[in-house]
């Protein structure tokens, strides 16, 4: 069982992501802070955009592994388990495009 889990963890899958979408972190163009995906959703937002500066533009970025893991874990516990929100993942989902050779 442990070897199956290790294989799943180390292949092309991303933990807590589906097989049809990739997930990427974003940074606000205005202030440079991590832009959570759910800030762009209207589920519980009084205003859509960055909670720090109000910016609505963001770009994909790469975070250190420990920082990415901390953000996903903390949002999972706080937003999904405790607050029971639909949108809890801070990563932006992007659609996979399959290219046939």
C-alpha positions in Angstrom: 0.0 0.0 0.0 2.8 2.4 0.8 4.5 1.8 -2.5 1.2 2.6 -4.4 0.9 5.8 -2.5 4.5 6.7 -3.2 4.0 6.0 -6.9 0.9 8.2 -6.9 2.6 11.0 -5.1 5.7 11.1 -7.3 4.1 10.7 -10.7 2.6 13.6 -12.7 -0.3 14.1 -10.3 -0.6 17.0 -7.9 -1.9 16.4 -4.4 -5.5 17.6 -4.0 -5.9 18.3 -7.7 -8.0 16.5 -10.3 -6.7 14.8 -13.4 -8.3 17.3 -15.7 -6.9 20.5 -14.3 -3.6 21.9 -13.2 -3.4 24.3 -10.2 -1.0 27.2 -10.1 -0.4 29.9 -7.5 -0.9 33.5 -8.5 0.7 36.8 -7.4 -1.1 40.2 -7.4 0.3 42.5 -10.1 -0.1 45.5 -7.9 1.3 44.5 -4.5 3.0 41.2 -5.3 1.3 39.1 -2.6 -0.1 35.7 -3.2 -3.5 36.1 -4.8 -5.9 33.4 -3.6 -8.2 31.9 -6.2 -11.3 32.3 -4.0 -10.7 36.1 -3.9 -11.8 36.1 -7.5 -15.0 34.1 -6.8 -18.3 35.7 -5.8 -19.3 33.1 -3.2 -18.5 35.1 -0.1 -16.8 38.2 -1.5 -18.0 41.6 -0.7 -15.5 42.9 -3.2 -13.7 40.8 -5.8 -9.9 41.3 -5.9 -6.8 41.3 -3.7 -7.7 41.7 -0.1 -4.6 43.8 0.5 -4.6 46.4 -2.3 -7.8 45.8 -4.2 -6.0 44.8 -7.4 -7.8 42.5 -9.8 -4.9 41.4 -12.0 -2.6 38.5 -11.1 0.1 36.3 -12.7 1.2 32.8 -12.3 4.1 32.3 -10.0 6.2 29.5 -8.4 6.4 29.4 -4.6 8.9 27.4 -2.5 7.5 24.0 -1.8 7.1 24.6 2.0 5.2 27.8 1.4 2.9 26.2 -1.2 2.2 23.2 1.1 1.5 25.6 4.1 -1.0 27.7 2.0 -2.9 24.6 0.7 -3.0 22.9 4.1 -4.0 26.1 6.1 -6.7 27.0 3.6 -8.0 23.4 3.6 -8.3 23.3 7.4 -9.7 26.8 7.8 -11.9 27.3 4.8 -13.0 23.7 4.0 -13.1 21.9 7.3 -13.9 24.7 9.8 -15.9 27.3 7.7 -17.2 24.7 5.2 -16.6 26.9 2.1 -17.0 25.6 -1.4 -14.0 27.5 -2.7 -11.1 26.7 -0.4 -8.1 26.0 -2.6 -5.8 29.1 -3.0 -4.4 27.8 -6.3 -5.9 28.9 -9.6 -7.3 25.9 -11.7 -6.2 25.8 -15.3 -7.4 23.4 -17.9 -5.1 20.7 -19.2 -4.6 20.7 -22.9 -3.8 17.3 -24.3 -1.6 17.3 -27.3 -1.6 14.2 -29.4 1.7 13.5 -31.1 
